[in-house]
Amino acid sequence: MKKYIAVFTLIIAGTLVSWGQKYAFVDTEYILNNIPSYKAAQDKLNNISKQWEKEIQDKYAEIDKLYKAYQNEAVLLTPDMKKKRENEIITKEKAVRDLQKQYFGPEGELFKKREELVKPIQDEVYAAVKQLAVDGNYAVIFDIASGPMFLYTNPRYDLSDQVLKKMGYKE
């Protein structure tokens, strides 16, 4: 019961404090999709990703052929030859998994490319939002791009076009 009273008190206190504050929202997905350099960066990342995916698929297809050939010839191979072929297949599979991790892992090449191409644009957007918050004396600017956080938003408080204008992308 004490928890409920404490939470209720915090909600009431937050409401009372927030009455004098200004709030707004932006849609960063909309903003980024209206920036040509962001679209170009996304296209470049998609092309690189597709190229690397094809390279990995080709290597897996090669391993699959080796495995099928091994299965067909297994009865004719000596135990030493079997072991050698198995090790060859295992080594190639490990190399492909390592390559996949190198390209698509958490600190992989695609992540680094995304940081190189997209992060400066995102930083520019966030700087423009911050400047709008300071200039407009907003206490909070929400981002609605990450999902339906709000049941209703009044378009009057959407600053997305102002962010684009501040960045020089819209008249």
C-alpha positions as CSV (number, residue, x, y, z in Angstrom):
1,M,0.0,0.0,0.0
2,K,2.9,2.4,0.8
3,K,4.4,1.7,-2.7
4,Y,1.1,2.7,-4.3
5,I,0.9,5.9,-2.3
6,A,4.5,6.8,-3.1
7,V,4.0,6.2,-6.8
8,F,0.8,8.2,-6.8
9,T,2.6,11.1,-5.0
10,L,5.4,11.0,-7.5
11,I,2.9,11.2,-10.4
12,I,1.0,14.1,-8.8
13,A,4.3,15.9,-8.1
14,G,5.5,15.4,-11.6
15,T,2.3,16.7,-13.0
16,L,2.4,19.8,-10.9
17,V,6.0,20.5,-11.8
18,S,5.4,19.9,-15.5
19,W,2.5,22.3,-15.9
20,G,4.8,25.2,-16.8
21,Q,7.0,23.1,-19.2
22,K,6.8,23.0,-23.0
23,Y,6.9,19.7,-24.8
24,A,7.2,18.8,-28.4
25,F,8.0,15.7,-30.5
26,V,9.9,14.8,-33.7
27,D,9.9,11.8,-35.9
28,T,13.6,11.1,-36.6
29,E,12.7,8.4,-39.1
30,Y,10.8,11.0,-41.2
31,I,13.6,13.5,-40.8
32,L,16.3,11.0,-41.9
33,N,14.2,9.8,-44.8
34,N,14.0,13.4,-46.1
35,I,17.8,13.8,-46.1
36,P,19.3,12.8,-49.4
37,S,22.7,12.0,-48.0
38,Y,21.1,9.6,-45.5
39,K,19.3,7.8,-48.3
40,A,22.5,7.5,-50.2
41,A,24.3,6.2,-47.2
42,Q,21.6,3.6,-46.6
43,D,21.7,2.5,-50.2
44,K,25.5,2.1,-50.0
45,L,25.2,0.1,-46.8
46,N,22.5,-2.2,-48.4
47,N,24.7,-2.8,-51.5
48,I,27.7,-3.7,-49.3
49,S,25.6,-6.0,-47.2
50,K,24.2,-7.8,-50.2
51,Q,27.7,-8.2,-51.7
52,W,29.0,-9.7,-48.4
53,E,25.9,-11.9,-48.0
54,K,26.4,-13.3,-51.6
55,E,30.1,-13.9,-50.8
56,I,29.2,-15.9,-47.7
57,Q,26.4,-17.8,-49.5
58,D,28.9,-18.8,-52.2
59,K,31.4,-20.0,-49.7
60,Y,28.7,-22.1,-47.9
61,A,27.6,-23.5,-51.3
62,E,31.2,-24.6,-51.9
63,I,31.4,-26.2,-48.5
64,D,28.1,-28.0,-49.3
65,K,29.5,-29.4,-52.5
66,L,32.6,-30.6,-50.6
67,Y,30.4,-32.3,-48.0
68,K,28.2,-34.0,-50.6
69,A,31.3,-35.2,-52.5
70,Y,32.7,-36.5,-49.2
71,Q,29.4,-38.4,-48.5
72,N,29.5,-40.0,-52.0
73,E,33.1,-41.1,-51.7
74,A,33.2,-41.9,-48.0
75,V,32.9,-45.7,-48.6
76,L,36.0,-45.6,-50.8
77,L,38.2,-43.5,-48.5
78,T,40.6,-44.8,-45.9
79,P,40.1,-43.7,-42.3
80,D,43.0,-41.2,-42.7
81,M,41.6,-39.8,-45.9
82,K,38.1,-39.5,-44.2
83,K,39.6,-37.6,-41.3
84,K,41.6,-35.3,-43.7
85,R,38.4,-34.5,-45.7
86,E,36.4,-33.9,-42.5
87,N,39.0,-31.6,-41.1
88,E,39.1,-29.7,-44.4
89,I,35.3,-29.2,-44.3
90,I,35.3,-28.2,-40.7
91,T,38.2,-25.7,-41.3
92,K,36.3,-24.1,-44.2
93,E,33.1,-23.9,-42.2
94,K,35.0,-22.1,-39.4
95,A,36.6,-19.7,-41.8
96,V,33.2,-18.8,-43.3
97,R,31.7,-18.3,-39.8
98,D,34.7,-16.1,-38.9
99,L,34.2,-14.1,-42.1
100,Q,30.5,-13.7,-41.4
101,K,31.3,-12.5,-37.9
102,Q,34.0,-10.1,-39.3
103,Y,31.4,-8.6,-41.7
104,F,28.2,-8.7,-39.7
105,G,29.3,-9.1,-36.0
106,P,28.6,-6.5,-33.3
107,E,31.9,-4.8,-34.1
108,G,32.1,-6.0,-37.7
109,E,32.8,-4.2,-40.9
110,L,29.1,-3.3,-41.5
111,F,28.8,-1.7,-38.1
112,K,31.9,0.3,-38.8
113,K,30.6,1.4,-42.2
114,R,27.3,2.4,-40.6
115,E,29.2,4.4,-38.0
116,E,31.2,6.1,-40.8
117,L,28.3,6.9,-43.1
118,V,25.2,7.3,-40.9
119,K,26.4,8.5,-37.5
120,P,27.5,12.0,-38.7
121,I,24.0,12.6,-40.3
122,Q,22.3,11.4,-37.1
123,D,24.6,13.7,-35.0
124,E,23.6,16.6,-37.2
125,V,19.9,15.8,-36.7
126,Y,20.4,15.6,-32.9
127,A,22.3,18.9,-32.9
128,A,19.4,20.5,-34.8
129,V,16.9,19.1,-32.3
130,K,18.9,20.3,-29.4
131,Q,19.2,23.8,-30.9
132,L,15.4,23.8,-31.5
133,A,14.9,22.8,-27.8
134,V,17.1,25.6,-26.6
135,D,15.7,28.2,-29.0
136,G,12.0,27.2,-28.3
137,N,12.6,26.7,-24.6
138,Y,11.3,23.1,-24.7
139,A,11.7,21.0,-21.6
140,V,11.4,17.8,-23.5
141,I,11.3,16.8,-27.2
142,F,10.1,13.2,-27.7
143,D,11.0,11.0,-30.6
144,I,8.0,9.1,-32.0
145,A,10.0,7.1,-34.6
146,S,10.8,4.3,-32.2
147,G,7.2,3.1,-32.0
148,P,3.8,4.0,-30.7
149,M,4.8,5.5,-27.3
150,F,1.8,7.9,-27.4
151,L,-1.8,7.2,-28.0
152,Y,-2.3,10.6,-29.5
153,T,0.0,13.3,-30.7
154,N,-1.1,16.7,-31.9
155,P,0.6,17.6,-35.2
156,R,0.8,21.1,-33.9
157,Y,3.7,20.1,-31.7
158,D,5.6,18.1,-34.3
159,L,8.9,19.8,-34.9
160,S,10.2,17.4,-37.6
161,D,9.8,19.8,-40.5
162,Q,11.5,22.6,-38.4
163,V,14.5,20.3,-37.8
164,L,14.8,19.6,-41.5
165,K,14.5,23.4,-42.2
166,K,17.1,24.1,-39.6
167,M,19.4,21.6,-41.3
168,G,18.7,23.3,-44.7
169,Y,16.7,20.4,-46.3
170,K,13.3,21.9,-46.5
171,E,11.9,25.3,-47.3
